Every structure is written in structure tokens, then in C-alpha cells.
């Protein structure tokens, strides 16, 4: 029996939340919501510009407002920003209204994907060691998700199939 809860994809930046979410939403005939994209639309700026102009605190306030709005919707696959699940209010809403899936990759895989990436404002000035520390800290909170998908030995289709199987039979 299919769940009536939203699916929320959580994990570090570069974990594939957006690309997997798009395909997953089509497969399950659900609406896809990318929170970072919704933030960019509401602010009429790229995430990196928001960070540069207004700072992380401002970004996190906007992220909370927009995340809570979409998390209370229905029939959606929602890709949270990498830091979204760290926010207590967002995490509580996920627990109440959604099934959360942590897309978990080896730290080395994520570091390769995001190190020095201009698209990742939080990571652009970090060393590999600092990114590794951020991953360790965030993983403690990501582990509070409903489900953990260990992704390193899986391709996109296998990840999507695992999530679908859990979603449709829980």
C-alpha cells in the first residue's frame, strides 16, 4: 500500500538529492520540489549570491520558511538543502508529515563532488579536512532520518528502486 506521506531526500550537498528526486517523482507520479530552487526563485538570486550578499543566517531563515511551506504540502518528493535537516523546525515537520531518506555516501565521494565547487557556497572556501568534519557533524543529524540509503555501490536506478520499495510498502 502506497504511503500518503511526502518523500523528503536529505543528505550532504552533492549527494544527488535533486537528480534522484526528479526521477523518483516522475516514477511515483508525485510533484517534485527542490527547496534550493524555490529559494532562488523567491529571492530572484542564486544561492551563492544570497550567501555573499546577506550571509548564512539570512539564508537559513528563508530556507526554514520555504521548507516548512512545502513540507506541509502533499504528494511531493522534496529535496532539502544540505543543511535543511539540521534545522529543528524543519526536522520536526519532516518527522510529522514525511518519510525522510538520507542519501548517504562515503565522505571521499562527497568531497570529490563538492571540493572547490562554485555552486556550493558553504564548501567553496573549505579544505578537504573541513568538509570531512562538516560531513561528520551533519551525519549525526542525518542519521535521525526515517531511512538511510547507503549509495556508494548503487546507481541512480537502484537508489530510486530502494526508496520506491520502502515508500510503496510502508
LOTIMI-345724 format. One record per residue: x, y, z of N, C-alpha, C in turn; residue in three letters; residue number from 1. Coordinates in nm, 3 decimals. Layout:
! residues N
{nx=X; ny=Y; nz=Z; cax=X; cay=Y; caz=Z; cx=X; cy=Y; cz=Z; rest=ala; nr=NUM};
...
//
This chain:
! residues 170
{nx=0.084; ny=-0.119; nz=0.000; cax=0.000; cay=0.000; caz=0.000; cx=0.088; cy=0.124; cz=0.000; rest=unk; nr=1};
{nx=0.061; ny=0.213; nz=-0.090; cax=0.140; cay=0.335; caz=-0.102; cx=0.119; cy=0.428; cz=0.017; rest=unk; nr=2};
{nx=0.228; ny=0.485; nz=0.064; cax=0.220; cay=0.583; caz=0.172; cx=0.157; cy=0.711; cz=0.120; rest=unk; nr=3};
{nx=0.092; ny=0.785; nz=0.210; cax=0.037; cay=0.914; caz=0.166; cx=0.124; cy=1.029; cz=0.213; rest=unk; nr=4};
{nx=0.240; ny=0.997; nz=0.266; cax=0.332; cay=1.100; caz=0.313; cx=0.422; cy=1.147; cz=0.200; rest=unk; nr=5};
{nx=0.473; ny=1.269; nz=0.216; cax=0.574; cay=1.318; caz=0.123; cx=0.702; cy=1.238; cz=0.141; rest=unk; nr=6};
{nx=0.781; ny=1.234; nz=0.038; cax=0.916; cay=1.179; caz=0.046; cx=1.010; cy=1.298; cz=0.055; rest=unk; nr=7};
{nx=1.099; ny=1.296; nz=0.154; cax=1.199; cay=1.401; caz=0.167; cx=1.336; cy=1.338; cz=0.154; rest=unk; nr=8};
{nx=1.415; ny=1.392; nz=0.063; cax=1.552; cay=1.346; caz=0.044; cx=1.645; cy=1.440; cz=0.118; rest=unk; nr=9};
{nx=1.726; ny=1.381; nz=0.206; cax=1.821; cay=1.460; caz=0.282; cx=1.961; cy=1.406; cz=0.257; rest=unk; nr=10};
{nx=2.058; ny=1.487; nz=0.288; cax=2.197; cay=1.447; caz=0.272; cx=2.281; cy=1.567; cz=0.238; rest=unk; nr=11};
{nx=2.408; ny=1.543; nz=0.234; cax=2.505; cay=1.647; caz=0.208; cx=2.488; cy=1.702; cz=0.067; rest=unk; nr=12};
{nx=2.529; ny=1.827; nz=0.049; cax=2.532; cay=1.881; caz=-0.087; cx=2.615; cy=1.785; cz=-0.173; rest=unk; nr=13};
{nx=2.570; ny=1.763; nz=-0.295; cax=2.641; cay=1.672; caz=-0.384; cx=2.600; cy=1.527; cz=-0.369; rest=unk; nr=14};
{nx=2.497; ny=1.500; nz=-0.288; cax=2.457; cay=1.360; caz=-0.266; cx=2.355; cy=1.310; cz=-0.369; rest=unk; nr=15};
{nx=2.309; ny=1.399; nz=-0.456; cax=2.217; cay=1.358; caz=-0.563; cx=2.070; cy=1.377; cz=-0.531; rest=unk; nr=16};
{nx=2.040; ny=1.456; nz=-0.429; cax=1.901; cay=1.474; caz=-0.388; cx=1.814; cy=1.527; cz=-0.502; rest=unk; nr=17};
{nx=1.864; ny=1.626; nz=-0.575; cax=1.785; cay=1.686; caz=-0.683; cx=1.771; cy=1.592; cz=-0.801; rest=unk; nr=18};
{nx=1.880; ny=1.534; nz=-0.847; cax=1.871; cay=1.448; caz=-0.966; cx=1.790; cy=1.321; cz=-0.937; rest=unk; nr=19};
{nx=1.808; ny=1.262; nz=-0.821; cax=1.731; cay=1.143; caz=-0.785; cx=1.585; cy=1.182; cz=-0.760; rest=unk; nr=20};
{nx=1.563; ny=1.296; nz=-0.695; cax=1.428; cay=1.341; caz=-0.666; cx=1.344; cy=1.362; cz=-0.791; rest=unk; nr=21};
{nx=1.404; ny=1.420; nz=-0.895; cax=1.331; cay=1.444; caz=-1.020; cx=1.282; cy=1.313; cz=-1.081; rest=unk; nr=22};
{nx=1.372; ny=1.215; nz=-1.089; cax=1.337; cay=1.086; caz=-1.149; cx=1.235; cy=1.012; cz=-1.062; rest=unk; nr=23};
{nx=1.258; ny=1.014; nz=-0.931; cax=1.169; cay=0.947; caz=-0.836; cx=1.027; cy=1.003; cz=-0.844; rest=unk; nr=24};
{nx=1.016; ny=1.135; nz=-0.852; cax=0.883; cay=1.197; caz=-0.856; cx=0.808; cy=1.156; cz=-0.983; rest=unk; nr=25};
{nx=0.880; ny=1.146; nz=-1.095; cax=0.815; cay=1.103; caz=-1.220; cx=0.768; cy=0.958; cz=-1.206; rest=unk; nr=26};
{nx=0.854; ny=0.875; nz=-1.149; cax=0.821; cay=0.732; caz=-1.134; cx=0.697; cy=0.713; cz=-1.047; rest=unk; nr=27};
{nx=0.685; ny=0.793; nz=-0.941; cax=0.574; cay=0.778; caz=-0.846; cx=0.456; cy=0.871; cz=-0.876; rest=unk; nr=28};
{nx=0.469; ny=0.949; nz=-0.983; cax=0.367; cay=1.047; caz=-1.021; cx=0.336; cy=1.144; cz=-0.906; rest=unk; nr=29};
{nx=0.444; ny=1.199; nz=-0.848; cax=0.434; cay=1.299; caz=-0.742; cx=0.497; cy=1.428; cz=-0.790; rest=unk; nr=30};
{nx=0.466; ny=1.537; nz=-0.725; cax=0.525; cay=1.667; caz=-0.757; cx=0.667; cy=1.670; cz=-0.704; rest=unk; nr=31};
{nx=0.761; ny=1.724; nz=-0.782; cax=0.898; cay=1.739; caz=-0.734; cx=0.920; cy=1.882; cz=-0.687; rest=unk; nr=32};
{nx=0.978; ny=1.896; nz=-0.567; cax=1.009; cay=2.028; caz=-0.512; cx=1.155; cy=2.029; cz=-0.470; rest=unk; nr=33};
{nx=1.232; ny=2.117; nz=-0.531; cax=1.372; cay=2.137; caz=-0.493; cx=1.376; cy=2.265; cz=-0.410; rest=unk; nr=34};
{nx=1.402; ny=2.250; nz=-0.280; cax=1.396; cay=2.366; caz=-0.189; cx=1.496; cy=2.473; cz=-0.231; rest=unk; nr=35};
{nx=1.617; ny=2.435; nz=-0.268; cax=1.715; cay=2.536; caz=-0.311; cx=1.664; cy=2.615; cz=-0.432; rest=unk; nr=36};
{nx=1.600; ny=2.546; nz=-0.525; cax=1.543; cay=2.613; caz=-0.642; cx=1.432; cy=2.709; cz=-0.601; rest=unk; nr=37};
{nx=1.347; ny=2.666; nz=-0.507; cax=1.238; cay=2.752; caz=-0.459; cx=1.294; cy=2.876; cz=-0.388; rest=unk; nr=38};
{nx=1.405; ny=2.860; nz=-0.316; cax=1.469; cay=2.974; caz=-0.250; cx=1.521; cy=3.070; cz=-0.357; rest=unk; nr=39};
{nx=1.587; ny=3.018; nz=-0.458; cax=1.640; cay=3.103; caz=-0.566; cx=1.527; cy=3.179; cz=-0.636; rest=unk; nr=40};
{nx=1.416; ny=3.111; nz=-0.659; cax=1.301; cay=3.177; caz=-0.724; cx=1.244; cy=3.287; cz=-0.634; rest=unk; nr=41};
{nx=1.230; ny=3.259; nz=-0.505; cax=1.169; cay=3.359; caz=-0.416; cx=1.260; cy=3.479; cz=-0.395; rest=unk; nr=42};
{nx=1.390; ny=3.458; nz=-0.399; cax=1.486; cay=3.567; caz=-0.377; cx=1.537; cy=3.628; cz=-0.507; rest=unk; nr=43};
{nx=1.501; ny=3.566; nz=-0.619; cax=1.548; cay=3.609; caz=-0.751; cx=1.701; cy=3.620; cz=-0.754; rest=unk; nr=44};
{nx=1.766; ny=3.523; nz=-0.689; cax=1.913; cay=3.518; caz=-0.683; cx=1.958; cy=3.374; cz=-0.666; rest=unk; nr=45};
{nx=2.079; ny=3.347; nz=-0.711; cax=2.140; cay=3.216; caz=-0.689; cx=2.174; cy=3.202; cz=-0.540; rest=unk; nr=46};
{nx=2.179; ny=3.079; nz=-0.493; cax=2.213; cay=3.053; caz=-0.352; cx=2.347; cy=3.119; cz=-0.317; rest=unk; nr=47};
{nx=2.444; ny=3.104; nz=-0.405; cax=2.577; cay=3.162; caz=-0.378; cx=2.570; cy=3.314; cz=-0.362; rest=unk; nr=48};
{nx=2.483; ny=3.380; nz=-0.441; cax=2.466; cay=3.526; caz=-0.430; cx=2.399; cy=3.563; cz=-0.298; rest=unk; nr=49};
{nx=2.302; ny=3.483; nz=-0.256; cax=2.233; cay=3.509; caz=-0.128; cx=2.334; cy=3.500; cz=-0.014; rest=unk; nr=50};
{nx=2.417; ny=3.396; nz=-0.015; cax=2.520; cay=3.381; caz=0.087; cx=2.615; cy=3.501; cz=0.088; rest=unk; nr=51};
{nx=2.659; ny=3.541; nz=-0.032; cax=2.754; cay=3.652; caz=-0.043; cx=2.694; cy=3.783; cz=0.002; rest=unk; nr=52};
{nx=2.572; ny=3.813; nz=-0.045; cax=2.508; cay=3.942; caz=-0.013; cx=2.459; cy=3.951; cz=0.131; rest=unk; nr=53};
{nx=2.395; ny=3.844; nz=0.179; cax=2.322; cay=3.854; caz=0.306; cx=2.375; cy=3.763; cz=0.417; rest=unk; nr=54};
{nx=2.457; ny=3.666; nz=0.381; cax=2.513; cay=3.576; caz=0.481; cx=2.430; cy=3.451; cz=0.505; rest=unk; nr=55};
{nx=2.490; ny=3.358; nz=0.579; cax=2.426; cay=3.229; caz=0.603; cx=2.302; cy=3.240; cz=0.691; rest=unk; nr=56};
{nx=2.304; ny=3.326; nz=0.793; cax=2.188; cay=3.338; caz=0.882; cx=2.062; cy=3.378; cz=0.806; rest=unk; nr=57};
{nx=2.077; ny=3.476; nz=0.717; cax=1.964; cay=3.520; caz=0.634; cx=1.914; cy=3.403; cz=0.549; rest=unk; nr=58};
{nx=2.008; ny=3.332; nz=0.485; cax=1.973; cay=3.218; caz=0.401; cx=1.895; cy=3.114; cz=0.480; rest=unk; nr=59};
{nx=1.941; ny=3.083; nz=0.601; cax=1.877; cay=2.979; caz=0.683; cx=1.735; cy=3.018; cz=0.722; rest=unk; nr=60};
{nx=1.709; ny=3.148; nz=0.743; cax=1.573; cay=3.193; caz=0.776; cx=1.479; cy=3.172; cz=0.656; rest=unk; nr=61};
{nx=1.528; ny=3.208; nz=0.539; cax=1.449; cay=3.188; caz=0.416; cx=1.429; cy=3.039; cz=0.391; rest=unk; nr=62};
{nx=1.534; ny=2.962; nz=0.411; cax=1.527; cay=2.817; caz=0.391; cx=1.420; cy=2.755; cz=0.483; rest=unk; nr=63};
{nx=1.415; ny=2.799; nz=0.608; cax=1.317; cay=2.745; caz=0.703; cx=1.174; cy=2.777; cz=0.657; rest=unk; nr=64};
{nx=1.151; ny=2.903; nz=0.622; cax=1.017; cay=2.946; caz=0.581; cx=0.969; cy=2.866; cz=0.459; rest=unk; nr=65};
{nx=1.052; ny=2.856; nz=0.358; cax=1.014; cay=2.788; caz=0.235; cx=1.003; cy=2.637; cz=0.257; rest=unk; nr=66};
{nx=1.095; ny=2.580; nz=0.332; cax=1.091; cay=2.435; caz=0.360; cx=0.962; cy=2.398; cz=0.432; rest=unk; nr=67};
{nx=0.928; ny=2.472; nz=0.536; cax=0.808; cay=2.441; caz=0.613; cx=0.682; cy=2.450; cz=0.528; rest=unk; nr=68};
{nx=0.679; ny=2.547; nz=0.437; cax=0.565; cay=2.561; caz=0.347; cx=0.547; cy=2.435; cz=0.262; rest=unk; nr=69};
{nx=0.655; ny=2.388; nz=0.201; cax=0.643; cay=2.274; caz=0.110; cx=0.634; cy=2.141; cz=0.185; rest=unk; nr=70};
{nx=0.694; ny=2.132; nz=0.302; cax=0.684; cay=2.008; caz=0.380; cx=0.543; cy=1.982; cz=0.429; rest=unk; nr=71};
{nx=0.462; ny=2.087; nz=0.438; cax=0.323; cay=2.069; caz=0.482; cx=0.230; cy=2.039; cz=0.365; rest=unk; nr=72};
{nx=0.283; ny=2.034; nz=0.245; cax=0.201; cay=2.001; caz=0.127; cx=0.181; cy=1.849; cz=0.122; rest=unk; nr=73};
{nx=0.126; ny=1.801; nz=0.013; cax=0.101; cay=1.657; caz=-0.003; cx=0.149; cy=1.612; cz=-0.140; rest=unk; nr=74};
{nx=0.168; ny=1.480; nz=-0.151; cax=0.201; cay=1.416; caz=-0.278; cx=0.325; cy=1.476; cz=-0.345; rest=unk; nr=75};
{nx=0.431; ny=1.491; nz=-0.266; cax=0.552; cay=1.552; caz=-0.319; cx=0.677; cy=1.471; cz=-0.285; rest=unk; nr=76};
{nx=0.775; ny=1.484; nz=-0.371; cax=0.912; cay=1.443; caz=-0.342; cx=0.987; cy=1.574; cz=-0.323; rest=unk; nr=77};
{nx=1.047; ny=1.590; nz=-0.205; cax=1.110; cay=1.717; caz=-0.169; cx=1.259; cy=1.695; cz=-0.147; rest=unk; nr=78};
{nx=1.338; ny=1.773; nz=-0.219; cax=1.483; cay=1.773; caz=-0.200; cx=1.518; cy=1.888; cz=-0.107; rest=unk; nr=79};
{nx=1.559; ny=1.855; nz=0.016; cax=1.600; cay=1.959; caz=0.110; cx=1.742; cy=2.003; cz=0.077; rest=unk; nr=80};
{nx=1.774; ny=2.125; nz=0.111; cax=1.913; cay=2.168; caz=0.102; cx=1.998; cy=2.087; cz=0.199; rest=unk; nr=81};
{nx=2.128; ny=2.084; nz=0.177; cax=2.218; cay=2.004; caz=0.260; cx=2.209; cy=2.034; cz=0.409; rest=unk; nr=82};
{nx=2.180; ny=2.160; nz=0.443; cax=2.171; cay=2.198; caz=0.584; cx=2.030; cy=2.204; cz=0.637; rest=unk; nr=83};
{nx=1.931; ny=2.178; nz=0.554; cax=1.791; cay=2.193; caz=0.594; cx=1.750; cy=2.105; cz=0.712; rest=unk; nr=84};
{nx=1.792; ny=1.980; nz=0.711; cax=1.750; cay=1.884; caz=0.814; cx=1.815; cy=1.915; cz=0.949; rest=unk; nr=85};
{nx=1.919; ny=1.998; nz=0.949; cax=1.986; cay=2.039; caz=1.072; cx=1.892; cy=2.128; cz=1.154; rest=unk; nr=86};
{nx=1.807; ny=2.203; nz=1.085; cax=1.711; cay=2.294; caz=1.149; cx=1.604; cy=2.211; cz=1.223; rest=unk; nr=87};
{nx=1.589; ny=2.237; nz=1.352; cax=1.496; cay=2.160; caz=1.436; cx=1.352; cy=2.169; cz=1.386; rest=unk; nr=88};
{nx=1.306; ny=2.287; nz=1.347; cax=1.168; cay=2.302; caz=1.299; cx=1.144; cy=2.223; cz=1.171; rest=unk; nr=89};
{nx=1.240; ny=2.229; nz=1.081; cax=1.229; cay=2.154; caz=0.955; cx=1.229; cy=2.004; cz=0.984; rest=unk; nr=90};
{nx=1.318; ny=1.961; nz=1.071; cax=1.328; cay=1.819; caz=1.105; cx=1.198; cy=1.769; cz=1.169; rest=unk; nr=91};
{nx=1.139; ny=1.847; nz=1.258; cax=1.012; cay=1.809; caz=1.322; cx=0.901; cy=1.795; cz=1.218; rest=unk; nr=92};
{nx=0.895; ny=1.889; nz=1.124; cax=0.793; cay=1.882; caz=1.020; cx=0.815; cy=1.759; cz=0.931; rest=unk; nr=93};
{nx=0.941; ny=1.727; nz=0.903; cax=0.971; cay=1.607; caz=0.825; cx=0.920; cy=1.483; cz=0.897; rest=unk; nr=94};
{nx=0.945; ny=1.476; nz=1.026; cax=0.903; cay=1.359; caz=1.105; cx=0.750; cy=1.347; cz=1.108; rest=unk; nr=95};
{nx=0.682; ny=1.461; nz=1.112; cax=0.537; cay=1.462; caz=1.124; cx=0.468; cy=1.428; cz=0.991; rest=unk; nr=96};
{nx=0.518; ny=1.481; nz=0.883; cax=0.446; cay=1.482; caz=0.756; cx=0.509; cy=1.400; cz=0.644; rest=unk; nr=97};
{nx=0.626; ny=1.343; nz=0.668; cax=0.703; cay=1.289; caz=0.557; cx=0.777; cy=1.161; cz=0.594; rest=unk; nr=98};
{nx=0.822; ny=1.091; nz=0.492; cax=0.919; cay=0.984; caz=0.509; cx=1.052; cy=1.041; cz=0.460; rest=unk; nr=99};
{nx=1.150; ny=1.045; nz=0.548; cax=1.279; cay=1.104; caz=0.510; cx=1.380; cy=0.995; cz=0.478; rest=unk; nr=100};
{nx=1.453; ny=1.019; nz=0.370; cax=1.555; cay=0.926; caz=0.322; cx=1.688; cy=0.999; cz=0.315; rest=unk; nr=101};
{nx=1.785; ny=0.948; nz=0.388; cax=1.921; cay=1.003; caz=0.387; cx=1.999; cy=0.934; cz=0.276; rest=unk; nr=102};
{nx=2.042; ny=1.011; nz=0.178; cax=2.128; cay=0.960; caz=0.071; cx=2.271; cy=0.968; cz=0.122; rest=unk; nr=103};
{nx=2.320; ny=0.858; nz=0.173; cax=2.449; cay=0.852; caz=0.241; cx=2.557; cy=0.797; cz=0.149; rest=unk; nr=104};
{nx=2.662; ny=0.874; nz=0.135; cax=2.778; cay=0.838; caz=0.053; cx=2.903; cy=0.841; cz=0.140; rest=unk; nr=105};
{nx=3.006; ny=0.771; nz=0.096; cax=3.135; cay=0.780; caz=0.165; cx=3.181; cy=0.926; cz=0.160; rest=unk; nr=106};
{nx=3.247; ny=0.968; nz=0.265; cax=3.295; cay=1.107; caz=0.271; cx=3.381; cy=1.142; cz=0.151; rest=unk; nr=107};
{nx=3.467; ny=1.050; nz=0.109; cax=3.557; cay=1.077; caz=-0.004; cx=3.478; cy=1.107; cz=-0.131; rest=unk; nr=108};
{nx=3.367; ny=1.038; nz=-0.150; cax=3.283; cay=1.059; caz=-0.269; cx=3.226; cy=1.201; cz=-0.269; rest=unk; nr=109};
{nx=3.172; ny=1.243; nz=-0.155; cax=3.114; cay=1.377; caz=-0.144; cx=3.223; cy=1.483; cz=-0.159; rest=unk; nr=110};
{nx=3.336; ny=1.463; nz=-0.095; cax=3.446; cay=1.561; caz=-0.104; cx=3.487; cy=1.579; cz=-0.249; rest=unk; nr=111};
{nx=3.499; ny=1.470; nz=-0.325; cax=3.534; cay=1.479; caz=-0.467; cx=3.432; cy=1.562; cz=-0.544; rest=unk; nr=112};
{nx=3.306; ny=1.545; nz=-0.510; cax=3.198; cay=1.613; caz=-0.583; cx=3.189; cy=1.763; cz=-0.551; rest=unk; nr=113};
{nx=3.220; ny=1.803; nz=-0.428; cax=3.192; cay=1.942; caz=-0.389; cx=3.315; cy=2.028; cz=-0.364; rest=unk; nr=114};
{nx=3.433; ny=1.968; nz=-0.352; cax=3.552; cay=2.045; caz=-0.320; cx=3.578; cy=2.153; cz=-0.426; rest=unk; nr=115};
{nx=3.587; ny=2.275; nz=-0.382; cax=3.612; cay=2.393; caz=-0.468; cx=3.500; cy=2.422; cz=-0.568; rest=unk; nr=116};
{nx=3.381; ny=2.366; nz=-0.547; cax=3.270; cay=2.391; caz=-0.638; cx=3.212; cy=2.530; cz=-0.615; rest=unk; nr=117};
{nx=3.205; ny=2.608; nz=-0.721; cax=3.149; cay=2.742; caz=-0.712; cx=2.999; cy=2.740; cz=-0.683; rest=unk; nr=118};
{nx=2.934; ny=2.627; nz=-0.712; cax=2.791; cay=2.612; caz=-0.688; cx=2.761; cy=2.583; cz=-0.541; rest=unk; nr=119};
{nx=2.862; ny=2.558; nz=-0.462; cax=2.845; cay=2.518; caz=-0.322; cx=2.904; cy=2.625; cz=-0.230; rest=unk; nr=120};
{nx=2.829; ny=2.731; nz=-0.200; cax=2.886; cay=2.844; caz=-0.126; cx=2.939; cy=2.808; cz=0.012; rest=unk; nr=121};
{nx=2.881; ny=2.709; nz=0.074; cax=2.928; cay=2.672; caz=0.207; cx=3.061; cy=2.596; cz=0.199; rest=unk; nr=122};
{nx=3.087; ny=2.531; nz=0.086; cax=3.206; cay=2.446; caz=0.074; cx=3.320; cy=2.511; cz=-0.002; rest=unk; nr=123};
{nx=3.295; ny=2.618; nz=-0.075; cax=3.396; cay=2.669; caz=-0.168; cx=3.527; cy=2.708; cz=-0.101; rest=unk; nr=124};
{nx=3.521; ny=2.760; nz=0.021; cax=3.643; cay=2.803; caz=0.088; cx=3.693; cy=2.703; cz=0.192; rest=unk; nr=125};
{nx=3.632; ny=2.584; nz=0.195; cax=3.672; cay=2.484; caz=0.293; cx=3.781; cy=2.392; cz=0.238; rest=unk; nr=126};
{nx=3.869; ny=2.349; nz=0.327; cax=3.967; cay=2.247; caz=0.289; cx=3.896; cy=2.112; cz=0.287; rest=unk; nr=127};
{nx=3.963; ny=2.011; nz=0.233; cax=3.905; cay=1.877; caz=0.233; cx=3.882; cy=1.829; cz=0.377; rest=unk; nr=128};
{nx=3.973; ny=1.862; nz=0.465; cax=3.957; cay=1.825; caz=0.606; cx=3.837; cy=1.891; cz=0.671; rest=unk; nr=129};
{nx=3.814; ny=2.017; nz=0.637; cax=3.698; cay=2.089; caz=0.692; cx=3.568; cy=2.032; cz=0.637; rest=unk; nr=130};
{nx=3.567; ny=1.995; nz=0.509; cax=3.447; cay=1.932; caz=0.451; cx=3.422; cy=1.799; cz=0.521; rest=unk; nr=131};
{nx=3.528; ny=1.725; nz=0.545; cax=3.516; cay=1.597; caz=0.614; cx=3.455; cy=1.617; cz=0.754; rest=unk; nr=132};
{nx=3.500; ny=1.719; nz=0.825; cax=3.445; cay=1.748; caz=0.957; cx=3.298; cy=1.788; cz=0.949; rest=unk; nr=133};
{nx=3.262; ny=1.868; nz=0.848; cax=3.122; cay=1.907; caz=0.827; cx=3.036; cy=1.782; cz=0.802; rest=unk; nr=134};
{nx=3.088; ny=1.692; nz=0.721; cax=3.017; cay=1.566; caz=0.693; cx=2.995; cy=1.486; cz=0.822; rest=unk; nr=135};
{nx=3.096; ny=1.476; nz=0.904; cax=3.083; cay=1.401; caz=1.031; cx=2.977; cy=1.463; cz=1.119; rest=unk; nr=136};
{nx=2.977; ny=1.596; nz=1.131; cax=2.879; cay=1.665; caz=1.215; cx=2.737; cy=1.647; cz=1.161; rest=unk; nr=137};
{nx=2.721; ny=1.669; nz=1.032; cax=2.587; cay=1.659; caz=0.972; cx=2.535; cy=1.515; cz=0.973; rest=unk; nr=138};
{nx=2.624; ny=1.420; nz=0.960; cax=2.582; cay=1.279; caz=0.958; cx=2.512; cy=1.240; cz=1.088; rest=unk; nr=139};
{nx=2.553; ny=1.301; nz=1.198; cax=2.487; cay=1.273; caz=1.327; cx=2.340; cy=1.311; cz=1.320; rest=unk; nr=140};
{nx=2.309; ny=1.421; nz=1.253; cax=2.170; cay=1.466; caz=1.242; cx=2.100; cy=1.391; cz=1.129; rest=unk; nr=141};
{nx=2.170; ny=1.370; nz=1.017; cax=2.109; cay=1.295; caz=0.907; cx=2.065; cy=1.156; cz=0.953; rest=unk; nr=142};
{nx=2.137; ny=1.100; nz=1.049; cax=2.104; cay=0.964; caz=1.098; cx=1.968; cy=0.960; cz=1.169; rest=unk; nr=143};
{nx=1.908; ny=1.076; nz=1.196; cax=1.776; cay=1.082; caz=1.257; cx=1.664; cy=1.066; cz=1.153; rest=unk; nr=144};
{nx=1.701; ny=1.052; nz=1.027; cax=1.602; cay=1.033; caz=0.920; cx=1.530; cy=0.899; cz=0.939; rest=unk; nr=145};
{nx=1.419; ny=0.882; nz=0.870; cax=1.346; cay=0.755; caz=0.878; cx=1.425; cy=0.639; cz=0.817; rest=unk; nr=146};
{nx=1.491; ny=0.667; nz=0.705; cax=1.563; cay=0.562; caz=0.632; cx=1.698; cy=0.614; cz=0.584; rest=unk; nr=147};
{nx=1.794; ny=0.523; nz=0.582; cax=1.928; cay=0.554; caz=0.532; cx=1.955; cy=0.466; cz=0.411; rest=unk; nr=148};
{nx=1.988; ny=0.530; nz=0.301; cax=2.023; cay=0.457; caz=0.180; cx=2.174; cy=0.472; cz=0.161; rest=unk; nr=149};
{nx=2.248; ny=0.363; nz=0.172; cax=2.392; cay=0.368; caz=0.150; cx=2.412; cy=0.358; cz=-0.001; rest=unk; nr=150};
{nx=2.461; ny=0.466; nz=-0.059; cax=2.454; cay=0.484; caz=-0.205; cx=2.579; cy=0.444; cz=-0.282; rest=unk; nr=151};
{nx=2.693; ny=0.433; nz=-0.218; cax=2.819; cay=0.419; caz=-0.292; cx=2.824; cy=0.307; cz=-0.394; rest=unk; nr=152};
{nx=2.761; ny=0.195; nz=-0.368; cax=2.769; cay=0.083; caz=-0.462; cx=2.644; cy=0.070; cz=-0.548; rest=unk; nr=153};
{nx=2.562; ny=0.175; nz=-0.546; cax=2.436; cay=0.172; caz=-0.620; cx=2.437; cy=0.277; cz=-0.731; rest=unk; nr=154};
{nx=2.366; ny=0.247; nz=-0.840; cax=2.345; cay=0.351; caz=-0.940; cx=2.212; cy=0.420; cz=-0.911; rest=unk; nr=155};
{nx=2.181; ny=0.524; nz=-0.986; cax=2.059; cay=0.602; caz=-0.959; cx=1.933; cy=0.516; cz=-0.959; rest=unk; nr=156};
{nx=1.924; ny=0.426; nz=-1.056; cax=1.805; cay=0.341; caz=-1.066; cx=1.790; cy=0.254; cz=-0.942; rest=unk; nr=157};
{nx=1.900; ny=0.199; nz=-0.892; cax=1.895; cay=0.115; caz=-0.773; cx=1.855; cy=0.196; cz=-0.649; rest=unk; nr=158};
{nx=1.906; ny=0.318; nz=-0.638; cax=1.869; cay=0.406; caz=-0.527; cx=1.720; cy=0.436; cz=-0.532; rest=unk; nr=159};
{nx=1.672; ny=0.473; nz=-0.650; cax=1.530; cay=0.505; caz=-0.669; cx=1.443; cy=0.383; cz=-0.639; rest=unk; nr=160};
{nx=1.486; ny=0.265; nz=-0.682; cax=1.409; cay=0.143; caz=-0.655; cx=1.401; cy=0.113; cz=-0.506; rest=unk; nr=161};
{nx=1.510; ny=0.135; nz=-0.433; cax=1.508; cay=0.112; caz=-0.288; cx=1.408; cy=0.206; cz=-0.220; rest=unk; nr=162};
{nx=1.412; ny=0.334; nz=-0.257; cax=1.320; cay=0.431; caz=-0.198; cx=1.176; cy=0.396; cz=-0.233; rest=unk; nr=163};
{nx=1.152; ny=0.362; nz=-0.359; cax=1.018; cay=0.328; caz=-0.405; cx=0.963; cy=0.207; cz=-0.329; rest=unk; nr=164};
{nx=1.045; ny=0.107; nz=-0.313; cax=1.002; cay=-0.014; caz=-0.242; cx=0.959; cy=0.018; cz=-0.099; rest=unk; nr=165};
{nx=1.036; ny=0.098; nz=-0.031; cax=1.003; cay=0.138; caz=0.107; cx=0.875; cy=0.221; cz=0.108; rest=unk; nr=166};
{nx=0.868; ny=0.317; nz=0.017; cax=0.754; cay=0.410; caz=0.012; cx=0.623; cy=0.336; cz=-0.018; rest=unk; nr=167};
{nx=0.629; ny=0.242; nz=-0.110; cax=0.506; cay=0.175; caz=-0.153; cx=0.460; cy=0.066; cz=-0.058; rest=unk; nr=168};
{nx=0.549; ny=0.017; nz=0.029; cax=0.512; cay=-0.095; caz=0.115; cx=0.517; cy=-0.063; cz=0.263; rest=unk; nr=169};
{nx=0.528; ny=0.064; nz=0.298; cax=0.526; cay=0.101; caz=0.439; cx=0.394; cy=0.160; cz=0.477; rest=unk; nr=170};
//
